[in-house]
Amino acid sequence: MMTQTEKDPPWQNRTKVEIRELKQYTHHFMSRSNTLTALWDYCCQYVVELHKSIARPLPQLKGRTPYEGLTGNNGHFRVPRVHLVPASVVL
């Protein structure tokens, strides 16, 4: 039985690529720090803040950060520092 898929491959859809990267980095940070699964949303927010504050080699951004490219504001902003500490369970 054949199913119909989207006409464009997933790597051509920028949103899908970005979401996949977000999930990979979130998983990476959580596994490296042994963070509880219940805290996935905080880690995801940290990855998003970090991602939008780092300039990437995209021609359309011309060396600017995604935040700067979207708003035109080159003001300085801080990425919130989140310490993902492994939880200890005491029985």
N, C-alpha and C positions, 0 to 999 in steps of 0.2 A: 504494500500500500504506500503510495507516495503522498507526501504532504507538501504544501506550497510554502516556500520560504520568501523572505524579502528579496527584492531584486538586486539590491546592492550588498556586497559582502560586508561583514561587520567592521572590518578595518577601515572601510570608507565612511562609516558613520562616526563622526568625531565624538559624539555624546557617549556612545557605547564604549569606545576606547577609554574615555576619561573615567567612566564609572568602573570599568574593569581595573584600571590603574588604582583608583581610590580603594577598591576592595582589596587589591593585592598589598598596597602599602599599609592599610589598616590591619590586615592579617599579619603582615611582617612586624609591625610595631608591637602588636599584642603578643605575638609568640616570642619575640625577643625579650619582652619585659614580664612574661608570665602573668599578664593581666586577666582578670576575671572576664568571662564572656559577657556578663551583665553590663560591663562598662564599654561595650563596643561603640556606642554612640558618641561618647566623649573622645575616644580615640579617632573616630571618623571625623569629628569636628576639628581636632588638632591637625589631621592630615590635610583637610581642606584649607585651613588657615595657612599652613606651611606651604602648600602647593601654590596658593595665589600670591605668596610673597616672594617666590623665587622666579627669576627671569629664565625663560627657556628659549632654545634656539628655533623659534617659530618666525618665519619671515613676516607674517602679518603683525607681529608684536614689535618688531624693529628693536629688539634688545630690551624691551621693557617688561615689567612683571604683568601677569594677567590683570591684576587689580588696576594697575596704571593704564593698561590698554583699554579697559572698560570705562573707567571714570575720568581718565585724563589727569587725575590728581597724582602728583608725584610726591605727596606729603609722606613723611615718615610715620610708620605705624609699627607697633610691636606685635610679634606673634606671641600669643599667650603661652607661657611656659607651663606645660602640664607634665607632672611627674607620675608616670604610670608605675606604681609600686605593686609588687606581687602581694597578694593578700595572704595572711596566715590564718588558719582556722584552728581555734583552740577548742578542744572537746572536753 
